[in-house]
Amino acid sequence: MKKLAITCLILSGWFTQLNAQDLQDQLVDELCTCVTEEVSPDADAETVKMELGLCMLNITSGRTKEIEEEMGIDLSSPNGFREFGEQLGGVLALKCEKFVELLFQAKDGEASLADEALEERKGTVNRKNTHSYEGKVEKMAGEDFLILRVGGEEGAEEFYCVEEFTGVGVLKFKKELIGKEVIIEFSTSKLFDKDSYEFVERKVLRSITLK
């Protein structure tokens, strides 16, 4: 009896996986048909992205409960459609030639969806290497690079503005920024020091926002 119960549980899980796989394959086929018929070969990346989104809405219409039960994805959640797209995307790229073409489709001088995805992934990797710091701006100095001195609970730190960063508009306040509370994201890099002629580890500003 015990063996029979275990066998039933195993088979139940197996059939559930089969149902989820069947649903996923069906959705992939429908999505491929939709993008093949609806997306123009002359569309720019933004139009391709919009049409893909519309196709995803069409194939999921009336199926949200089924998708949640079979695939474990809640489309009503903030990241539901993103998770759904990621789960289908890998299979779609293997089964749908048109989808692969669309990933690299772009007007001259514009980024394709593949380019955007690579940049987004690069940004995600970069953010993993950043740290946060909160405090009041004490000083703005520097000759070759602007250096922000910010005082926090554990003392003051200096942040170097050497590359493009988010929130650069905050610096338009200039001296009025002194005394303001800010939230900073930074990474550490070795910068060349003209006085010592050596590479010295510095905190490089990645983003700044007023608190």
ROLUMMAR-592983 format. One record per atom (N, C-alpha, C, O): x, y, z; residue in one letter. Coordinates in steps of 0.001 Angstrom, whole numbers, plus 500000, padded with zeros to 6 digits. Example, Ala and Ser with C-alpha at 12.3 -4.5 7.8 and 13.67 -1.06 7.14 Angstrom:
<recs>
513190494310507800A512300495500507800A513200496700507800A514236496681508465A512850497750507080S513670498940507140S512900500030507870S513409501138508039S
</recs>
This chain:
<recs>
500831498801500000M500000500000500000M500876501264500000M500620502223499273M501911501225500838K502828502357500945K503528502588499613K503657503726499162K503984501493498976K504670501595497680K503739502175496627K504162502959495778K502445501780496688L501461502274495728L501268503778495885L501146504501494896L501241504250497148A501054505676497419A502231506476496878A502049507530496268A503445505966497106I504651506644496627I504652506690495103I504985507711494500I504270505557494483T504206505491493023T503220506517492475T503491507173491469T502076506652493141C501054507624492708C501571509049492809C501307509878491938C502318509333493888L502882510674494059L503884510985492954L503894512085492401L504722510007492641I505732510190491599I505076510435490248I505457511342489507I504066509595489941L503364509731488663L502618511056488583L502545511674487520L502064511491489720S501348512763489757S502286513915489424S501945514804488643S503487513888490035G504478514921489755G504944514873488313G505185515912487698G505071513672487772W505525513483486398W504510514059485415W504872514757484468W503212513751485660F502157514267484770F502050515782484865F501754516444483871F502287516341486057T502260517796486222T503356518443485390T503135519464484740T504560517829485416Q505669518346484613Q505356518265483127Q505686519174482365Q504705517151482711L504339516981481310L503336518050480875L503437518606479782L502369518325481753N501369519337481438N502011520703481293N501678521460480381N502939521019482197A503638522303482136A504450522404480856A504496523458480221A505097521296480477Q505907521285479259Q505022521433478024Q505367522150477084Q503882520751478033D502932520852476918D502440522284476758D502357522798475642D502115522926477879L501634524303477838L502719525239477333L502459526123476517L503937525040477823Q505049525887477393Q505293525745475895Q505472526745475199Q505301524509475394D505504524274473958D504402524925473132D504664525486472068D503185524849473619Q502045525433472914Q502173526959472867Q501939527583471832Q502545527539473992L502709528996474061L503849529461473153L503743530494472492L504936528694473125V506070529028472262V505646529013470794V505992529915470032V504891527978470401D504412527878469011D503513529061468655D503621529631467569D502632529417469576E501710530522469319E502448531856469253E502128532711468428E503432532023470123L504209533257470129L505019533391468851L505139534486468302L505578532282468375C506346532291467131C505455532671465949C505845533454465083C504254532100465933T503303532418464863T502933533895464890T502845534545463848T502720534411466086C502319535807466244C503406536759465756C503119537676464986C504649536557466190V505714537489465790V506024537359464302V506404538333463652V505861536153463770T506107535943462341T505089536699461492T505425537262460449T503843536702461955E502769537335461179E502625538828461458E502220539585460576E502953539261462680E502635540630463081E503796541622463017E503571542816462818E505024541151463182V506154542088463271V506768542310461891V507147541359461207V506859543565461497S507402543916460187S508921543740460160S509591544038461148S509471543261459043P510935543123458922P511638544480458847P512864544553458922P510855545555458700D511430546907458648D511304547648459970D511715548804460071D510739546997460986A510505547661462270A511805547928463009A512751547145462928A511842549067463748D513012549350464573D512892548570465884D511883547909466129D513927548652466725A513978547843467946A512816548150468890A512260547237469498A512442549433469019E511351549797469917E510020549212469440E509211548744470242E509806549245468120T508572548676467568T508549547166467749T507511546588468071T509701546528467539V509805545075467750V509461544729469193V508725543779469458V510002545508470116K509746545266471541K508254545412471854K507692544604472592K507613546446471289M506189546668471511M505351545528470940M504423545044471588M505688545100469711E504936544029469073E505113542703469812E504166541926469930E506305542448470303L506536541238471096L505672541255472353L505092540242472744L505600542442472981G504773542582474178G503304542321473883G502615541666474665G502822542836472748L501426542616472359L501156541139472080L500099540612472428L502129540480471446C501984539040471178C501919538256472485C501145537305472600C502722538646473465M502708537964474766M501370538161475457M500845537239476082M500814539377475343L499496539639475933L498425538781475260L497531538255475924L498525538646473945N497532537874473199N497543536399473577N496488535798473783N498739535815473666I498809534375473930I498507534025475390I498180532879475701I498617535011476281T498345534730477698T496921535116478100T496483534824479212T496202535776477184S494832536208477487S493943535027477862S493814534072477097S493329535098479045G492446534031479512G493172532808480043G492541531799480359G494508532889480147R495279531712480580R496101531984481843R496917531148482231R495905533115482479T496750533480483618T496714532437484730T497744532122485327T495521531902485006K495401530890486063K496107529607485660K496804528990486467K495925529209484411E496565527985483906E498085528120483925E498793527185484299E498579529281483522I500030529517483503I500603529472484912I501689528935485130I499868530038485868E500341530016487256E500359528592487809E501293528201488509E499312527819487485E499222526446487996E500252525523487355E500871524709488041E500441525646486034E501305524713485313E502773525153485272E503679524321485313E502996526475485190M504366526963485038M504896527671486284M506083527987486366M504015527919487251G504439528566488497G504760530042488341G505556530579489111G504156530714487355I504427532131487104I503151532934487311I502137532688486658I503211533896488226D502074534771488492D502207536010487615D503006536898487912D501432536075486542L501540537183485597L501067538505486182L501361539564485626L500343538463487290S499869539697487913S500922540326488830S500752541457489286S502007539598489100S503070540129489947S503906541142489166S503886541126487935S504647542029489857P505431543074489177P506383542536488113P506560543162487068P507002541373488370N507968540813487421N507420539587486686N508176538810486104N506086539427486723G505480538232486144G505750538062484662G506187536994484232G505497539098483874F505688538983482432F507169538889482078F507536538248481093F508008539520482873R509449539416482626R509915537977482830R510665537438482017R509466537361483920E509815535963484198E509262535044483115E509924534098482687E508036535338482680F507396534550481626F508203534649480333F508452533637479677F508609535859479967G509386536065478753G510733535372478812G511189534803477820G511377535419479986E512678534767480130E512551533251480009E513406532593479416E511474532705480577Q511287531247480541Q511008530760479120Q511484529701478713Q510228531549478367L509900531153477001L511009531518476019L511169530861474991L511776532567476334G512764533087475394G513801532083474946G514136532021473763G514320531287475885G515345530310475535G514837529266474561G515530528904473610G513615528780474801V513010527778473918V512662528416472577V512861527819471519V512138529643472642L511732530355471426L512921530568470492L512793530447469274L514080530887471076A515276531125470269A515715529863469526A516323529949468459A515411528698470086L515785527433469454L514770526989468407L515128526337467426L513485527349468621K512424526826467762K511886527823466744K511192527436465804K512204529114466927C511585530127466081C512651530988465400C513240531871466023C512884530723464139E513907531450463381E513578532942463290E514477533782463350E512302533268463147K511874534662463040K512225535442464303K512641536598464228K512058534809465458F512368535457466730F513847535830466809F514193536919467267F514714534929466363V516161535204466368V516480536383465457V517307537230465794V515823536435464305E516022537564463387E515619538879464046E516305539891463901E514511538858464765L514017540066465419L514959540555466514L515080541759466742L515624539625467187L516559540002468253L517681540892467732L518165541776468439L518089540649466490F519214541391465918F518760542453464908F519580543096464253F517443542620464798Q516905543588463838Q516977544998464409Q516554545234465541Q517510545935463632A517603547329464076A517879548230462894A518462547809461895A517450549483463019K517760550476461999K519237550847462115K519861550625463153K519788551414461044D521188551835461062D521429552824462199D520694553798462366D522472552550462972G522835553454464064G522052553224465349G522309553899466346G521101552288465355E520314551998466541E520698550638467126E521211549763466429E520438550489468411A520743549227469083A519618548223468856A518445548596468844A519968546967468680S518973545899468555S518558545432469949S519139545857470947S517556544563470015L517147544007471304L518280543191471928L518441543173473148L519057542522471088A520202541740471593A521237542679472213A521803542376473263A521482543819471559D522429544808472100D521947545329473453D522725545442474401D520648545646473528E520081546162474773E520195545139475898E520501545485477039E519946543878475560A520027542815476572A521447542676477105A521654542473478302A522425542785476205L523828542690476628L524204543855477533L524921543676478518L523715545059477196E524000546235478017E523349546108479383E523935546469480404E522114545582479388E521407545401480656E522129544389481531E522252544575482741E522601543323480913R523337542297481661R524639542862482207R525034542571483336R525298543672481390K526551544312481812K526293545222483001K527073545263483952K525163545966482930G524811546862484026G524518546101485301G524864546547486395G523872544937485154T523571544112486318T524847543618486971T524965543616488197T525802543198486151V527092542733486687V527812543860487393V528392543666488461V527773545053486787N528442546193487396N527832546544488742N528547546881489685N526475546462488832R525818546809490081R526183545851491195R526162546228492367R526518544614490849K526909543649491873K528209544052492549K528487543623493668K529005544874491876N530295545274492417N530252546645493077N531296547197493423N529051547204493258T528943548524493866T528578548415495343T528067547397495810T528858549495496054H528548549594497478H527792550893497717H527868551818496907H527062550964498828S526288552154499154S526915552908500314S527569552331501182S526693554217500300Y527220555073501372Y526282556257501534Y525860556855500544Y525952556599502771E525082557735503046E525791558733503947E526539558356504849E525547560004503690G526169561024504521G525914562419503977G525142562597503035G526576563417504584K526441564809504153K527671565229503351K528804564897503700K527421565962502272V528530566462501452V529288567525502243V528705568517502681V530577567313502421E531411568248503175E532246569154502274E532529570301502622E532640568624501104K533555569397500268K533506568904498821K533300567719498560K533701569838497890M533828569500496475M535139570103495991M535313571321496008M536060569244495561A537382569726495175A537917568918494010A537186568159493372A539212569090493738G539847568326492675G540214569188491491G539555570188491208G541286568791490790E541750569512489604E541366568764488331E540554569246487541E541946567603488139D541638566812486941D540265566145487045D539547566038486051D539902565697488252F538609565063488494F537937565740489679F538603566186490613F536597565813489631L535858566320490778L535866565259491870L535609564085491606L536160565677493093I536190564768494235I535170565248495264I535218566393495714I534253564365495629L533263564684496649L533707564089497978L533986562894498076L533769564934498993R534065564448500341R532740564394501098R532069565411501275R532375563183501544V531081562963502193V531309562383503584V532026561396503750V530683563015504584G530831562543505957G529679561667506379G528517562063506278G529995560474506853G528973559538507315G529182559167508761G529981559788509462G528456558144509214E528538557723510609E529921557208510983E530340557344512132E530634556619510027E531938556031510324E533088556899509823E534195556410509600E532817558193509648G533877559088509174G533622559541507752G532620559171507139G534530560339507235A534376560905505894A535065560035504845A536070559380505119A534499560046503637E535077559312502517E535123560231501300E534323561159501185E536063559967500394E536177560737499166E535757559874497978E536143558711497862E534954560478497098F534444559766495927F534851560531494666F534635561737494553F535444559800493728Y535998560404492519Y534993560310491357Y534427559250491092Y534792561427490685C533913561473489514C534776561354488260C535220562358487703C535004560131487826V535910559916486692V535218559299485478V535765559317484375V534007558751485678E533256558144484585E531812558613484654E531380559188485654E531070558362483581E529655558715483556E528926557977484674E529139556782484878E528052558704485407F527328558073486504F525896558609486564F525583559657485998F525040557871487260T523636558237487397T523479559356488414T524111559336489470T522634560334488092G522368561424489028G523317562593488914G523408563414489826G524033562678487791V525017563746487623V524370565129487735V525049566103488059V523057565222487470G522359566499487554G522388567097488951G522246568310489105G522570566261489978V522641566746491354V523803567731491524V523742568639492353V524846567541490738L526044568380490882L525823569813490409L526664570681490643L524688570066489740K524418571423489259K524227572393490423K524331573607490243K523947571860491624F523796572717492791F525139573287493262F525184574263494010F526231572660492810K527592573121493125K527768573328494635K527562572396495412K528149574551495058K528439574789496470K527212574637497359K527335574396498560K526021574780496764E524793574610497546E524594573149497956E523768572844498816E525353572257497338L525270570837497684L525947570552499022L525673569537499662L526831571453499438I527526571278500719I526500571251501851I525642572128501951I526603570241502690G525689570100503817G524451569280503510G523691568939504417G524240568959502238K523070568165501855K523351566677502090K524476566210501917K522308565945502487E522438564502502683E522255563789501343E521333564090500585E523136562854501071V523092562137499796V523245560640500012V523776560182501024V522763559898499029I522977558450498989I523857558173497778I523534558574496659I524956557494498007I525945557272496950I526157555781496715I526190554984497654I526298555427495455E526753554088495092E528122554236494455E528334555128493633E529045553373494827F530408553503494316F531053552141494135F530599551137494684F532108552130493362S532941550935493229S534379551367493448S534687552558493404S535240550427493678T536649550765493878T537455550453492625T537301549393492019T538309551385492252S539171551213491083S540551551788491387S540701552668492234S541544551278490684K542896551820490841K543118552921489817K543110552673488611K543317554145490309L543534555301489460L544980555764489566L545611555625490614L545493556309488483F546879556768488480F546994558077489259F546263559033488999F547908558105490205D548160559295491023D549373560033490467D550478559493490435D549154561275490028K550232562022489362K551343562452490314K552449562766489874K551055562469491630D552084562868492593D553021561708492938D554238561881493007D552439560525493154S553260559370493524S553671558525492323S554515557637492441S553059558810491145Y553295558022489936Y553007556541490157Y553704555664489646Y551963556296490930E551530554930491199E550010554840491038E549306555850491069E549522553610490866F548083553398490817F547586553198492245F548060552326492974F546610554037492626V546091554023493996V544597553681493962V543853554175493115V544181552838494888E542771552441494932E541916553604495422E542170554179496481E540894553940494628R539991555033494968R538541554574494868R538232553576494216R537663555318495525K536228555060495437K535671555887494275K535720557117494295K535149555202493275V534652555864492066V533128555943492117V532449554934492307V532605557146491948L531161557384492030L530419556699490885L530809556816489724L529339555979491226R528508555313490224R527103555924490173R526469555932489118R526617556434491308S525336557133491317S525258557994492563S525895557707493577S524454559071492471I524246559952493604I522815560472493578I522324560897492532I522151560441494717T520799560974494849T520700561760496142T521362561432497126T519874562797496142L519622563560497361L518712562750498286L517740562145497832L519020562739499554K518234561956500496K517024562757500973K516234562262501777K
</recs>
